[in-house]
């Protein structure tokens, strides 16, 4: 059985603001199939000026706080980039891609089904590393 890739209708370049970009990322991650025990928060990091585009960088930080451990031992970050072309028409949707903390692989919302296991793996690897140190 093939899983359905969930995506949202991304804003056009001419309607983009930093705040709208962050709201859209929140809307997109709300489509992810993760257990309700996962909590997250997002933040805008920086704007990057390139020759043919502008990139807006965001981070969404995930954790699983519990009653026993309200401050989690580790968190997992997903880094988003919203890119607005200076060449393509501003009426086109923005380009969006994201990477997982400690990974170079670039994911695109329209081509990728997010997996909760990715968050678990990041946190487990951090805890293993902390225990070794």
N, C-alpha and C positions, 0 to 999 in steps of 0.2 A: 504494500500500500504506500502510495506516495503522499507525503505530508504537504499540506498547503502552506506556502510561504506567506506569512502575514506582513503587510506593509500598510502605510497610510498615504494619504494624498499630501505630498510635500508642497510647501509654500513656493510661490514663484519668486524669482530674484528681485523683482521690483517691489514686492510686498514684504521682504525680509527685514527683520530687526533682530538684534541679539536676543531679546526677550521672547519673541515669537519662535525663534530657532530653538530656544531651550524648552518652550512649551511643546513644540513639535517632537522633540526628542523624548520628552516625558510621555507624550501620546503614543509614540512608537514603542517605547519599552513597556508600556501598559498592555501591548498586544502579545508580549512574550509569555510563554507558558512556563511560569515559575511558581513554586509553592508559595502560599500566602505568608509563610514565615520569613521570607526574604523581604528586607526593607532596603530602600535606596534613597539617595538624594543626588541632585545634579547641580553643576555649577559651570558657569562660563569661565574659560581659562584665558584665552587671548585671541586677538585678531592678527592675521598674517597677510601681509600685502605681497602678492606675487605679480609677475609681469602680465599674465593673462587672466588672473582671477584673484579673488579674495577668499581666504579661508578663515572660518570661525571654529575655534577649538573648544570642546566641552568635555566634562568628565561626569560619568555616572558611577557613584560608589555604592557597592552592594555589601550587605552583611546579614547575619542571622542572629540578632540578639535574642537571648532567652531570659526567663525569669531568674535563673541561677547566675547567668552571665550577661547582664544587660549591656556591658561593654564588650563587644566581641574581640577575640584574640587576634583576628585578622579580617581584612576587607578585600574585596575584589573590585578593581576599577575597569570600566569600559570607556575608551576614549573615542569621542565622535568628532568628525570634521564635517562642517557644512561649507560647501564651496560654491561661490557665485562667480560665474564666468563674466569676464569683461568683453568677450567677443560674441557669445551667443545671445540671442534676444532675451531681454529681462523678463519676458512673459513665460519663459520656460521654467519648470520646477528646478529648485536648487539640487546640486549633487550632494549625496550624503554617503559617508562611509565610516566604519568604525573598526577599531582594533581592540583586542583584549590586552589587559596588562600583561607584560612579559611575553608578548607575541608580536611578530611583525606582519602576520597575515592580515590582509585588508579584506573586510567583509562589506558587502553592499546590501542594504535592506531588501531590495527587490530580488536578490539572488541567494539569500541565505536564511535558513531557519535557525533561530537562536536556540541554544541548548543550555539548560540549567546546569548540566554537568560541567560546562566551562567555568562557571562561577565556583562550583565545588572544588574543581581541580586547582584553581588559583589559590583558594584559601587553604586547602590541604597542603599544597607545596610550600606555602609560607609558614604554616605551623611546623612542618617537618624541618624546614630550614632553621626556624627559631629554636627548636628543640636540640638541634645539632650544635648550635652556637652556645 
